[in-house]
Structures are given as C-alpha cells and as structure tokens.
C-alpha cells in the first residue's frame, strides 16, 4: 500500500511544527521517497537523533505503507 506525499508532509509537520519539508517521489510508485526536512528542533541533536524524530513522526508507517525513505535533515542557517 502506497503513501501519499501530502500525508508524509502533514505527519512530519504535526510532530515538528516548524519543519520545512520537501518530498520527492523517486520512482513514481508512492513507495520510494526522498525527504528533506529542516527544523530548528534539530539543533544540538546528532544526525541519528534527527532522523529518529522524523521516523517517530511517521508513526510506524516506515516499512509498511512507506517502503523506502532517503532522508536528509538539517538545521536552518542563522543570520
């Protein structure tokens, strides 16, 4: 069962409200996505911790509705 891009964005934004989220469907099949997530909430966290925050936001859908997610996270640049 495939997952809609807008559902992925919504789930991430609900868990990480300030997140800037971009999703790319890598194969056009709704199962393989790349996600780019930027949030100030990632400040001071390791890359692994940042990714765990995003996976937690997806509420167990990784490996089920969402087969593959190439994930990149970052902290917004400060002026």
N, C-alpha and C positions, 0 to 999 in steps of 0.2 A: 504494500500500500504506500503510495507516494505522499509526500507532504508539500503543501503549498508554500511558496516563498513568503507570501504575506503573513502566513501563520508563524513561520520561523521568526520573522522580524517582530511581530506582535509579542510573542512569548519572551524574546530577549528583552524587549523594551519594558515589558511588565516587571521583569525581575531586576533589570538595570535601567532605571528610568532615563538617565542622561545619555544612554548609549546612542552612538551614531552607528547604524547598521547598514551594510551593503551585502546583498546576497546575489550570487551568480550561479545559475543552473549550468553545471559543467557539461552535462550530456543531453539535456533537454528531456530527461526522463522523470524529473521530480524526486529522484533518489540520491543524486550526487551533486552536492552544492559546495561552493566556496563561500565562506562568510568572513567579512572584515568588520570587526567590532572595535570601536574606540570609546573609552569611558574614563572619566576621572576616578571612578571607583576602582580602577585597576592600579592606581598609584600605590607604590610600595609593595606590590604583590609580584611574585615570580610569574613567569610565563605559564607555568603549570597551574598555579592558583587562578590566574586569569581565565584559562581555558576551562577549569573546573567550574567557575562561576557561570560561564556560558552553557556548559553541558547541564548544569543544575537547572538553568532557566528552561531547558528543553524538556524537562520533566520526564526523563526516561524514554524519550522517543528515539534517541540515538540507538541504532542497531535494530530498530523496529520500523516505524514509518519512515525514518530518516536513515538511509543506509550508510552514507558517507558524507563527512563534512570536513573540508580542508579549512582550518580555522586560523585566522591571523588576528591578533589582538594588539592594541596599543593604547597609550595614554595621550590625551590631547597635548599639543605643544603649548607652553605658556609664553605669553608675550613679554 
